[in-house]
């Protein structure tokens, strides 16, 4: 019996490997990361990834996604291979975002802007985007610029994040004159103070702080990793990292987006489409109510699915008042 078990397990794993989909479910059709990672090509583009490549139980090349250094090196390789970003790094402890999910947001945003452009996605640096909470990683401007040629202004309340984002830009000549980073000096404001008078953006994007407190952020990380590893975790190592301002704020995602909506009303002519991620579906009712109180015009909800994770983008403007719709 002992001799048969390993063989049966091996045959089972071979079967599961054959059943494994070649594409990741749910990602946008234009997302360059729909297919499984080609680690051979990634290592060729970024040789420093090689020491982190391992074989998973299905004998596929992979990395240890619980190792922060491995996750960061994978991001470096993805940005180099797919977006020609020669230099990218983040300080220890700062958020290391998953590239495929961030790319998905931008592709859906491109579709949104195409609806007002006779179905054609607008490209080029005349399209101006504002990234609220750009972070030390500067990930949205990098992907958005290299995918569509858009120009970006990224804002953050953290001077260290601002400095690192500027270093990334300065070390990549392709990004010069297309991405600007601004410090939000008032942590209580979102748009006010960084949008300049007579300045207009085609799009704002935001990945709001998710948790209402540092304690809740830690609980959420423990719960997530415990679920993934199938055992109790007392204190997690955050494989994707994150500083306080990146992970939580008073009132969490819900209150942050309400404040964003209030300020967008004051700056209604400064942007064509305001957008934000909403992680929890139970926050939608509050968000829709805030948009109604702000007298938003067109409101769209764009569902996003990445594997087993679901979310959505809420987008609004102050044109065509009295309409609301969902993009499916």
C-alpha positions as CSV (number, residue, x, y, z in Angstrom):
1,X,0.0,0.0,0.0
2,X,2.8,2.4,0.9
3,X,4.4,1.7,-2.5
4,X,1.2,2.4,-4.4
5,X,0.4,5.7,-2.7
6,X,3.2,7.9,-4.2
7,X,2.4,6.5,-7.7
8,X,-1.3,7.2,-7.3
9,X,-0.5,10.7,-6.0
10,X,1.8,11.3,-9.0
11,X,-0.8,10.1,-11.5
12,X,-3.4,12.3,-9.8
13,X,-1.1,15.4,-10.0
14,X,-0.4,14.7,-13.7
15,X,-4.1,14.6,-14.3
16,X,-4.6,17.9,-12.4
17,X,-1.8,19.5,-14.4
18,X,-3.5,18.5,-17.7
19,X,-6.7,20.1,-16.4
20,X,-4.9,23.3,-15.4
21,X,-6.2,26.2,-17.6
22,X,-3.6,27.8,-19.9
23,X,-5.2,31.2,-19.1
24,X,-6.1,32.9,-15.8
25,X,-9.8,33.2,-15.6
26,X,-11.5,36.5,-15.5
27,X,-8.8,38.9,-16.7
28,X,-9.5,41.5,-19.4
29,X,-9.1,40.3,-23.0
30,X,-6.2,42.8,-23.6
31,X,-4.4,41.9,-20.4
32,X,-0.9,40.7,-21.3
33,X,-0.9,38.4,-18.2
34,X,-3.8,36.2,-19.1
35,X,-1.5,33.2,-19.8
36,X,0.5,31.4,-17.2
37,X,3.9,33.0,-16.6
38,X,6.7,31.9,-19.0
39,X,9.5,31.8,-16.4
40,X,12.0,31.0,-19.0
41,X,11.3,34.2,-20.9
42,X,11.1,36.2,-17.7
43,X,14.4,34.9,-16.4
44,X,16.0,35.7,-19.8
45,X,14.7,39.3,-19.5
46,X,15.6,39.5,-15.8
47,X,18.3,37.0,-14.7
48,X,18.0,38.0,-11.1
49,X,14.7,36.2,-11.0
50,X,16.4,32.8,-11.6
51,X,17.3,32.0,-7.9
52,X,13.6,32.4,-6.9
53,X,12.2,30.0,-9.6
54,X,11.1,26.7,-8.1
55,X,8.9,23.8,-9.2
56,X,5.5,23.6,-7.6
57,X,3.8,20.3,-6.8
58,X,2.6,20.0,-10.4
59,X,6.1,20.2,-11.7
60,X,5.5,23.7,-13.2
61,X,7.9,26.6,-12.8
62,X,6.7,29.1,-10.2
63,X,7.9,31.1,-7.2
64,X,7.1,31.1,-3.5
65,X,4.4,33.7,-3.4
66,X,4.8,33.9,0.4
67,X,8.4,35.2,-0.1
68,X,8.4,39.0,-0.3
69,X,11.7,39.1,-2.2
70,X,10.5,36.5,-4.7
71,X,7.3,38.5,-5.3
72,X,9.2,41.7,-5.8
73,X,11.6,40.1,-8.3
74,X,8.7,38.7,-10.2
75,X,7.3,42.2,-10.5
76,X,10.7,43.5,-11.8
77,X,10.7,40.7,-14.4
78,X,7.1,41.4,-15.5
79,X,7.7,45.1,-15.8
80,X,10.9,44.6,-17.8
81,X,9.6,41.9,-20.1
82,X,6.1,43.3,-20.9
83,X,6.6,47.1,-20.4
84,X,10.3,47.7,-21.0
85,X,10.8,49.1,-17.6
86,X,14.5,48.8,-17.0
87,X,14.6,49.9,-13.4
88,X,12.0,49.2,-10.7
89,X,12.4,48.8,-7.0
90,X,10.6,49.7,-3.8
91,X,11.8,50.4,-0.2
92,X,11.5,47.5,2.3
93,X,8.0,47.3,3.7
94,X,6.2,49.2,0.9
95,X,3.4,47.8,-1.1
96,X,4.4,45.4,-3.9
97,X,1.2,45.2,-6.0
98,X,0.3,42.3,-8.3
99,X,0.8,43.5,-11.8
100,X,-2.0,41.6,-13.6
101,X,-4.7,43.1,-11.4
102,X,-3.4,46.6,-11.8
103,X,-3.2,46.2,-15.5
104,X,-6.9,45.0,-15.5
105,X,-8.1,48.2,-14.0
106,X,-6.4,50.3,-16.7
107,X,-7.8,48.1,-19.5
108,X,-11.3,48.5,-18.2
109,X,-10.7,52.3,-17.8
110,X,-9.5,52.4,-21.4
111,X,-12.8,50.8,-22.5
112,X,-14.7,53.3,-20.4
113,X,-13.0,56.3,-22.2
114,X,-13.6,54.6,-25.6
115,X,-17.4,54.9,-25.0
116,X,-17.1,58.7,-25.4
117,X,-14.7,58.4,-28.3
118,X,-16.8,56.6,-30.9
119,X,-15.7,53.3,-29.5
120,X,-12.0,54.0,-30.1
121,X,-9.6,53.7,-27.2
122,X,-7.8,57.1,-26.8
123,X,-4.0,56.8,-26.8
124,X,-1.1,59.1,-26.6
125,X,0.3,61.5,-24.0
126,X,-2.5,64.0,-24.5
127,X,-4.7,61.7,-22.4
128,X,-4.0,62.8,-18.9
129,X,-4.6,60.6,-15.9
130,X,-4.5,61.3,-12.2
131,X,-3.4,58.4,-9.9
132,X,-4.5,59.0,-6.3
133,X,-2.1,57.1,-4.0
134,X,0.6,56.3,-6.5
135,X,2.7,54.7,-3.8
136,X,6.4,54.0,-4.0
137,X,5.7,51.4,-6.7
138,X,4.3,53.8,-9.2
139,X,2.6,50.8,-10.9
140,X,-0.4,52.4,-12.5
141,X,1.5,55.1,-14.3
142,X,4.1,52.6,-15.5
143,X,1.6,50.2,-17.0
144,X,-0.8,52.9,-18.3
145,X,2.0,54.8,-20.1
146,X,3.6,51.8,-21.6
147,X,0.2,50.3,-22.7
148,X,-1.5,53.3,-24.1
149,X,1.0,56.2,-24.0
150,X,-1.1,58.1,-21.5
151,X,0.6,60.8,-19.3
152,X,0.1,60.6,-15.6
153,X,0.2,62.7,-12.4
154,X,0.6,60.5,-9.4
155,X,-0.1,61.8,-5.9
156,X,0.7,60.5,-2.4
157,X,0.9,61.8,1.2
158,X,4.1,59.8,1.9
159,X,7.4,61.7,1.0
160,X,9.3,58.4,0.9
161,X,6.9,57.0,-1.6
162,X,7.1,60.2,-3.6
163,X,10.9,60.0,-3.6
164,X,11.0,56.4,-4.8
165,X,8.4,57.0,-7.5
166,X,10.5,59.8,-8.8
167,X,13.6,57.6,-8.8
168,X,11.8,55.0,-10.9
169,X,10.9,57.7,-13.4
170,X,14.4,59.2,-13.5
171,X,16.0,55.8,-14.1
172,X,13.7,55.0,-17.1
173,X,14.3,57.4,-20.0
174,X,11.1,56.3,-21.7
175,X,9.1,57.8,-18.8
176,X,10.7,61.2,-18.8
177,X,8.2,64.0,-19.4
178,X,5.2,61.6,-19.2
179,X,4.8,61.0,-15.5
180,X,4.8,63.7,-12.8
181,X,4.7,63.0,-9.0
182,X,3.1,65.4,-6.6
183,X,3.0,65.4,-2.8
184,X,-0.4,65.8,-1.2
185,X,0.5,67.9,1.8
186,X,-2.9,67.6,3.5
187,X,-3.6,64.0,4.4
188,X,-7.3,64.9,4.8
189,X,-7.7,65.9,1.1
190,X,-7.7,63.7,-2.0
191,X,-8.1,65.9,-5.1
192,X,-8.0,69.3,-3.5
193,X,-4.5,70.6,-3.3
194,X,-3.1,68.5,-6.1
195,X,-5.4,69.4,-8.9
196,X,-4.2,72.8,-10.1
197,X,-6.5,75.6,-11.2
198,X,-7.6,75.3,-14.9
199,X,-6.1,71.8,-15.0
200,X,-8.1,69.0,-16.7
201,X,-7.8,65.2,-16.5
202,X,-9.4,62.6,-18.7
203,X,-9.4,60.0,-15.9
204,X,-8.7,59.6,-12.2
205,X,-7.9,56.2,-10.8
206,X,-7.5,55.0,-7.2
207,X,-7.0,51.9,-5.1
208,X,-8.3,53.2,-1.8
209,X,-6.9,52.1,1.6
210,X,-8.9,49.0,2.4
211,X,-9.0,48.8,6.2
212,X,-10.3,51.2,8.8
213,X,-7.4,50.7,11.2
214,X,-3.9,49.1,11.5
215,X,-5.3,46.4,13.7
216,X,-7.9,45.5,11.1
217,X,-5.2,45.5,8.4
218,X,-3.2,43.0,10.4
219,X,-6.3,40.8,11.1
220,X,-7.1,40.8,7.4
221,X,-3.5,39.7,6.5
222,X,-3.6,36.9,9.1
223,X,-7.0,35.7,7.8
224,X,-5.9,35.8,4.2
225,X,-2.6,33.9,4.7
226,X,-4.2,31.4,7.1
227,X,-6.8,30.6,4.5
228,X,-4.2,30.2,1.8
229,X,-1.9,28.0,3.9
230,X,-4.6,26.1,5.6
231,X,-3.3,26.6,9.1
232,X,-3.4,29.2,11.8
233,X,-1.0,32.1,11.4
234,X,-0.2,34.3,14.4
235,X,1.8,37.1,12.8
236,X,2.1,37.1,9.0
237,X,4.9,38.1,6.8
238,X,3.3,40.5,4.3
239,X,4.4,39.2,0.9
240,X,2.9,42.2,-0.8
241,X,4.0,44.6,2.0
242,X,2.3,47.9,2.6
243,X,2.7,51.0,4.7
244,X,-0.1,52.4,6.9
245,X,-1.3,54.9,4.3
246,X,-1.4,52.2,1.7
247,X,-3.4,49.7,3.7
248,X,-5.7,51.6,6.0
249,X,-7.2,55.0,6.9
250,X,-9.8,56.2,9.3
251,X,-13.2,54.8,8.1
252,X,-11.5,52.5,5.6
253,X,-12.4,52.2,2.0
254,X,-16.0,53.4,2.5
255,X,-15.2,56.8,4.1
256,X,-12.2,57.4,1.8
257,X,-14.5,57.0,-1.3
258,X,-17.2,59.2,0.2
259,X,-14.6,62.0,0.7
260,X,-13.4,61.4,-2.9
261,X,-16.9,61.9,-4.2
262,X,-17.5,65.1,-2.2
263,X,-14.3,66.6,-3.6
264,X,-15.0,65.5,-7.1
265,X,-18.2,67.5,-6.9
266,X,-16.2,70.6,-6.1
267,X,-13.9,69.9,-9.1
268,X,-16.6,68.6,-11.4
269,X,-15.2,70.3,-14.5
270,X,-11.6,69.2,-13.9
271,X,-12.1,65.6,-15.0
272,X,-14.1,63.6,-17.5
273,X,-14.2,60.3,-15.6
274,X,-13.6,59.9,-11.8
275,X,-13.0,56.2,-11.0
276,X,-12.1,54.1,-8.0
277,X,-11.8,50.5,-7.0
278,X,-14.4,49.2,-4.5
279,X,-13.4,45.9,-2.9
280,X,-16.4,45.2,-0.8
281,X,-19.8,44.9,-2.5
282,X,-21.5,46.0,0.8
283,X,-20.0,49.4,0.4
284,X,-21.8,50.0,-2.9
285,X,-25.1,51.2,-1.4
286,X,-23.2,53.9,0.5
287,X,-21.2,54.9,-2.5
288,X,-24.3,55.2,-4.7
289,X,-26.0,57.3,-2.1
290,X,-23.0,59.6,-1.9
291,X,-23.0,59.9,-5.7
292,X,-26.7,60.8,-5.7
293,X,-26.2,63.4,-3.0
294,X,-23.3,64.9,-5.1
295,X,-25.6,65.0,-8.1
296,X,-23.3,62.9,-10.3
297,X,-24.4,62.5,-13.8
298,X,-23.5,59.2,-15.4
299,X,-22.5,56.4,-13.0
300,X,-21.1,53.1,-14.1
301,X,-20.1,50.0,-12.2
302,X,-17.6,47.8,-13.9
303,X,-17.2,44.2,-12.5
304,X,-13.7,42.7,-12.3
305,X,-12.8,39.1,-11.7
306,X,-9.3,37.7,-11.1
307,X,-9.4,34.0,-10.3
308,X,-11.5,33.6,-7.2
309,X,-11.3,37.3,-6.3
310,X,-14.1,39.6,-7.4
311,X,-14.2,43.4,-7.3
312,X,-15.5,46.4,-9.2
313,X,-14.7,49.8,-10.5
314,X,-17.2,52.6,-9.8
315,X,-16.9,55.4,-12.3
316,X,-18.8,58.7,-12.4
317,X,-18.9,62.1,-14.1
318,X,-20.9,65.3,-13.9
319,X,-22.2,65.3,-17.4
320,X,-25.5,63.8,-18.6
321,X,-27.0,64.2,-15.2
322,X,-29.8,61.8,-14.3
323,X,-28.4,58.7,-15.9
324,X,-26.8,55.6,-14.4
325,X,-25.7,52.4,-15.9
326,X,-23.6,49.3,-15.3
327,X,-20.9,47.9,-17.7
328,X,-21.0,44.2,-17.8
